[in-house]
Amino acid sequence: IDFDLILEKVKDLNVLAGEGISQIEHTPGGARLRQPEPLPLTLYQNGMVMGNGPFRPYEEPPAQQCLQDIVDGYFPSELQLHYPDGV
């Protein structure tokens, strides 16, 4: 696994998702700016953890698909249902 490539692609995806850009959140008395909540991705030698999820060995097909999506420059398909605007 090319960890440097994965980290580079994650940085690129973060920029596309609007990293560092505040969003307007409407409140009863007006509005305020807020930063989107990040979703941590921890890479280990033998697997990964995304958010508060379980440890996933790289040999498992869903973990492989997630990393392949990232390397291909796509938002991981497994996250699209819960984060349709990115994360």
C-alpha positions in Angstrom: 0.0 0.0 0.0 1.4 3.4 -1.0 0.6 5.5 2.0 2.1 8.6 0.6 -0.2 8.4 -2.5 -3.2 7.8 -0.3 -2.4 10.8 1.9 -1.8 13.0 -1.1 -5.2 12.0 -2.6 -7.0 12.5 0.8 -5.5 16.1 0.8 -6.8 16.7 -2.7 -10.2 15.4 -1.8 -10.3 17.6 1.3 -9.6 20.7 -0.8 -12.4 19.7 -3.2 -14.8 19.1 -0.3 -14.1 22.7 0.9 -11.6 22.2 3.7 -11.1 25.4 5.6 -14.3 27.0 4.1 -17.0 27.9 6.6 -20.6 27.2 5.8 -23.6 29.4 6.8 -25.8 27.8 9.4 -29.1 29.5 9.9 -30.2 30.0 13.5 -33.5 31.3 15.0 -31.9 34.8 15.6 -29.9 35.0 12.4 -27.0 32.9 11.1 -23.5 31.9 12.0 -20.5 30.4 10.3 -19.5 26.9 11.1 -16.8 24.5 9.9 -17.9 21.1 8.6 -17.0 18.2 11.0 -14.1 16.2 9.7 -14.2 12.4 9.4 -10.9 10.9 10.7 -9.2 8.2 8.7 -6.4 6.3 10.5 -4.1 4.1 8.4 -2.2 1.3 10.1 0.3 -1.1 8.6 -2.4 -3.8 8.3 -5.7 -2.0 8.2 -7.6 1.2 8.7 -10.3 2.9 10.9 -12.6 5.5 9.5 -14.4 7.7 12.0 -15.6 5.8 15.0 -16.0 2.6 12.9 -14.3 -0.7 13.4 -10.8 -1.7 12.4 -10.9 -2.9 8.8 -8.0 -5.1 7.5 -6.8 -4.1 4.0 -7.5 -7.6 2.8 -11.3 -7.1 3.1 -13.0 -6.0 -0.1 -14.8 -3.0 1.4 -11.5 -1.6 2.7 -9.9 -2.2 -0.7 -12.8 -0.4 -2.5 -12.6 2.6 -0.1 -8.8 3.0 -0.7 -9.2 2.5 -4.5 -11.9 5.2 -4.6 -9.5 7.6 -2.8 -6.6 6.7 -5.0 -8.7 7.2 -8.1 -9.6 10.7 -6.8 -13.2 9.9 -5.8 -15.1 10.4 -2.6 -15.4 6.9 -1.1 -18.7 5.4 -2.3 -19.5 4.0 1.1 -19.7 7.5 2.5 -21.9 9.0 -0.2 -25.2 8.0 1.4 -24.4 9.6 4.8 -22.4 12.6 3.4 -23.9 13.5 0.1 -22.1 16.9 0.1 -18.8 15.4 1.1 -17.0 15.4 4.4 
